[in-house]
Amino acid sequence: MMVNSILMSQVLDVQTWTYIIVGLTFTIYIGIAIWSRAASTKDFYVAGGGVSPLANGMATAADWMSAASFISMAGIISFAGYDGAVYLMGWTGGYVLLALLLAPYLRKFGKFTVPDFIGDRYYSNTARFVGVICALLVSFTYVAGQMRGVGLVFSRFLEVDINTGVMIGMFIVLFYAVLGGMKGITYTQVAQYCVLIFAFMVPAIFISIQMTGNPIPQLGFGDKLADGSGMYLLDKLDGLSTELGFAEYTEGSKSMIDVFAITLALMVGTAGLPHVIVRFFTVKRVKDARKSAGLALLLIAILYTTAPAVSVFARTNLIETVSGKPYSNVPEWFKKWELTGLITFTDKNEDGNIQYLADQDKNELVVDNDIMVLANPEIAKLPNWVIALVAAGSLAAALSTAAGLLLVISASVSHDLIKKMINPNISENGELIAARLSAVVAVGVAAYFGIHPPGFVAATVALAFGLAAASFFPAIILGIFYKRMNKEGAIAGMVVGISSMILYMLKFKFGWFGGGGKSDWWFGISPEGFGSVAMILNFTVSIIIMKFTPAPPEDVQEIVENIRIPSGAGEASNH
């Protein structure tokens, strides 16, 4: 079987295989969108509220595992080593928090969107408007990372300009998001989960067998090498890293406070992400929300437990393949990636060899974090169809999340802004048209961010989590568990939280207000981790303002009591 696939790969090049596999998956996605097109606003916003727990679990996993999870997370761990574990801990822990703490209660509340929950729970259109602004900021920041991922894949594997790649991806998302709404997106995401998990696991299994003889990547990266040397793979990578002047791969360099802050920001940011929360409104009952959350966690764990192995395989293969080797003899994959600008070689000492070193004055090789997962099968000389499969998987990861985010944006505009605030008498058909037009505009803005992203995929996405942590998490937690929480406190907290996060991002990520380097970070906390501080500010301001302002109306307090009562939860009504 292996021999046949290699022979077949020699007949068809990577680009041809990519056209075949990506074309086939895109046809499936578009076919599903046509089959499950939305006929009502309920279909468009929450897939009619009748999705099964298994389908919702798969769709949630695909929605959640974005380009940051598929492409960038293993890339970060490849270069940061132990320090990259904060992304694993934060994103996984956050999902547990979301599943246990928020999903069942939000489902019982029964609203279409997070701003809808904020507006009704805090009995205020001002609160709703602040919620809409926060949802748009979080979603547009997040979607920028997805579009960069789409552009990366197209630019390398279909050999088109990165901007053209972004536009192709946006056209596909636009088609099935606008036509199918949440109904179309849900069943498309089920297919995308199957594609992305298969695409991530196949090369990982191949390379694990190559390097250690162990077919289970999660065990393989901690195993002995298959070359008979008796050396463990991680020991070898530590040795290779220190030889080049890098820190040991298994040692961390981040300060403890920054590790804690980033992990916490990613955790609570996860629990405040509007495009993931809305998935729990698509099932029939509260117990289905719990089931789908548990299933999604298991499905996500398959990729998340494999990512550290992929990062070790990729880093080891990269160093062994190019470090110290003559540039004239570099393999074809190196030249292909050079064309994208994501690998650059500058022969500083003019000896013709690639010096890959920690010392930046002597280092001649610059490798973008985001290419490691995509280039890994090529570096390992796997069959061309496996390389193309990874391209299809990364597109599935990016497009599934982008679609979910675009739906949040369009629902925030059409449902929360137009229906609930500007024109309450709008017809259902009029609201559906507004939702689709909003999605079209959102696609245009997302394409712009994809062409001009603020950083590499995972860093951009981490900022979105910080924004969600700073704005939504305290308002949702206090809204569910503290019936005395009122509109004045919630509004003030959200405004202070998200404003402080934005100011910190602008100063330390984009160099505004005099900028500042790592040494100037407040409390030694990076922009990716500042969401934790902004969240604490939000909680503090909310509670202080609440103490000096009137209690919520009795009917609102009764709603809060009701959503926390477990009795009859299995048969909760669809408000």
Steps between C-alpha positions, in 0.01 A plus 500: 500500500781738601697417184196560280430839658862608452494390134172685448646809664790495255253510212302797644680799650397677822316777318286255300420296811408823681261603222337155515464471879417867570260506204326187628463635856374838376241323284378311808476823704304683230275198445417485871425876503254460210337196663459668841430861400324713762130572445437698821685726743506211752669281237743783424591582860478166686443233229134469604607392852481131406861385447595164659765499778749301284464731196519802727805358676680451167392843375613663827838326477546625142380849596740500793806349325588790279808567289668591830450144630575321173777713350645726764491325838746223409709767322523706817589194708764408237684827558406584859525144633377476858379864492253412224313274741302803625288481185421132561414556865300817447293386204426154641429625852278773361284251321447305823403827669255583222345152499450478875438858605313674219358279223202343685388828658524700180304229320229517763484878459425423134624803307644509148818698570728615782399870459138376517576339838679817617213725385223294662685404818600861561159635383667770291554585134817683605635171640391327178681762290821463705464122454469543122814718488695246709377208282610683185845585643562144618370341178689726259826455692450123499403482133819686402699198621282259303538695178876514537492120532292468182738730313804300620364172368389634163824692443714189552297207370302658217788740427283809485561838656415501875239774445335296225494205738316707761240606240440140384449388860263787572289419195453140618410607856266768368313246292417252772473749790260731315297221342484253788543719808558301819317200352734485199806580711421230758487212252791641299704511822422131566665422164784744573573333833540164324733657241715696744549222757586244230740749341673572832530139616614324179836681464553489879462121496725463192779712654470338843558161335791644297679653799420266790320196359201584721172548308345708781640857471402592858734223622749517215640843580603376845643175363846383391618563143454222246864528381626259768696769685297450818458879529164653583358739238458786750861459621616521139298818442637655821852424374436642152347815654786569740761437227345787303490727805126464569364419845423135571171413332360353821590806711286815529614864494173688564445654841254313721264799516483524118439125466219529753355814337501358145352167614226675699424745215466214252282301741253774589518636145386160374206513737405840359534428129168583332543265202554198729228595751238530225554132416326402824182674385471263201400189701151410622557468874733603781624143547586493127716810554689311772538190280622694197749691719643172631518345153666812359765488774586138412514583127719805564735296723598280203670797332618674817681194637667448161621861448804473736614188310462674162702797629786275615505305172495820292771680700734200497455440127547870419830528689636175357392582144631857461734605783859517379406361156607663170229733368564366148375156612183601685196282424217615275263574790745764630500683165119485479458654845761765418271622223232576760744708708437282806853356492788736428873425471764774510859379452664739750845333502482413127610139549198356316383304806183560702595615850193453720597646839345661808743793464300740279814678377629173353171324422430472126166318503163650594206257518141614558330309785192442288664278239618220728187281486454566128863434409547206740381224256722647226805514727435136599468404128150357539292417189359799310139408580577532874647848442185600308280349772663730759421797276133393484493448878643842577245661266221305674623627840524863388176509301288324765594758763477791256144395412399483866650844566330655197168366624558663841576829324191484277273394789634780721413754232168362372350354819648707784547834327225516236226272641541578869599867486451680169189340345314261736216463246719361221352189336672161531586510131640852538715387794628203298597735213673732750690201647622392155601854400684537832690178424601636158638822656671299774670283236642813336640628829637154588675482161670834575623369836619181332709701256632733775519277812642639826727199560543126454186292534512387863618837632214676320251246632643530853415872490139411413488277808633788708221724369238233581644453849502876561143557382258205504623256763429712812164621362388142425626348828348776714183490290451129570620466859431838664140616476582835667723589203345796319527677166710792630770269635505272196521785249775684693698175543482404131600850386796521742612142430501512121638858491798406718571191285484704178730773638754240617489325159547829315792603719698177519389315185472785251736759651243774564536754786877467500496122471734312728689173506482191716672678788216757510215248532281571803568242774710312240183385320494470118215641284378140451466464878364845585143378454533354852572843648223663294258227616584571867445871433162416345393293803622768744330792324177300448466409869594847632253680270232239578534572876406866450217455247146352516440123495358343182119470469339201673410329170866505391608354835242223457641418154848466654361269771322292235797440271698356794229254607596150373155345551343409167813623322482211257173631362574872507283704271623673186431860599 
